[in-house]
Amino acid sequence: MWITMNKAATVAFWLLALASYIMQWPGLLSYLPLAALIVAGAHVLETAFFWFALKANSKNPSKDAMLIMVFGIFHLQRFMAKAA
């Protein structure tokens, strides 16, 4: 349940960052696209970790890599639990 809520919050973050980029919101909200770039960089690293270390635990690695790019650690956790 918590992972589903965290995934929903992640989707909300991506949508807000995209809206901030398109609408050029002022003030603190103008930093959302920059925060999204930083988060995307972290997700690239998480996807690389999955691809090189945990890909064998997946039935569909390409789909899981894409979901890790969107949801990050919230999708990656289930593979890390299997590996441990």
C-alpha positions in Angstrom: 0.0 0.0 0.0 2.8 2.5 0.9 4.6 1.8 -2.3 1.4 2.5 -4.3 1.0 5.8 -2.5 4.6 6.7 -3.1 4.3 5.9 -6.8 1.2 8.1 -7.0 3.1 10.9 -5.3 5.9 10.4 -7.8 3.6 10.7 -10.7 2.1 13.9 -9.2 5.7 15.3 -8.8 6.5 14.6 -12.5 3.2 16.2 -13.6 3.8 19.3 -11.5 7.3 19.6 -12.8 6.1 19.4 -16.3 3.4 21.9 -15.7 5.9 24.3 -14.1 8.2 23.9 -17.1 5.4 24.6 -19.6 3.7 27.4 -17.6 6.8 29.0 -16.2 5.5 29.3 -12.7 7.1 32.0 -10.6 8.7 31.8 -7.1 9.7 28.5 -5.5 7.6 26.5 -8.0 10.0 27.6 -10.8 12.6 25.2 -9.3 10.4 22.1 -9.9 12.0 21.5 -13.4 15.5 21.7 -11.9 14.4 19.3 -9.2 13.0 17.0 -11.8 16.3 17.0 -13.7 18.1 16.0 -10.5 15.6 13.2 -9.7 15.9 12.0 -13.3 19.7 11.8 -12.9 19.2 9.7 -9.8 16.8 7.5 -11.6 19.3 7.0 -14.4 21.8 5.7 -11.8 19.1 3.4 -10.3 18.3 2.1 -13.7 21.9 1.4 -14.4 22.2 -0.4 -11.1 19.2 -2.5 -12.0 20.4 -3.3 -15.5 23.9 -4.5 -14.4 23.1 -6.1 -11.0 19.4 -7.1 -10.8 18.2 -7.7 -14.4 18.3 -11.4 -13.9 15.5 -11.1 -11.3 13.1 -9.6 -13.8 10.8 -11.3 -16.2 10.6 -8.2 -18.4 13.8 -6.2 -17.9 13.0 -3.5 -20.5 9.6 -2.7 -18.9 11.1 -2.7 -15.4 13.9 -0.4 -16.5 11.3 2.0 -17.8 9.3 1.8 -14.6 12.4 2.5 -12.6 13.1 5.6 -14.7 9.6 6.9 -13.7 9.3 5.6 -10.1 12.9 5.1 -9.0 13.5 3.3 -5.8 9.8 2.6 -5.3 9.9 0.1 -8.2 13.4 -1.0 -7.6 12.8 -2.2 -4.0 11.1 -5.4 -5.0 14.2 -6.5 -7.0 16.5 -5.6 -4.1 14.4 -7.7 -1.7 14.7 -10.7 -4.1 18.4 -10.3 -4.4 18.9 -10.2 -0.6 
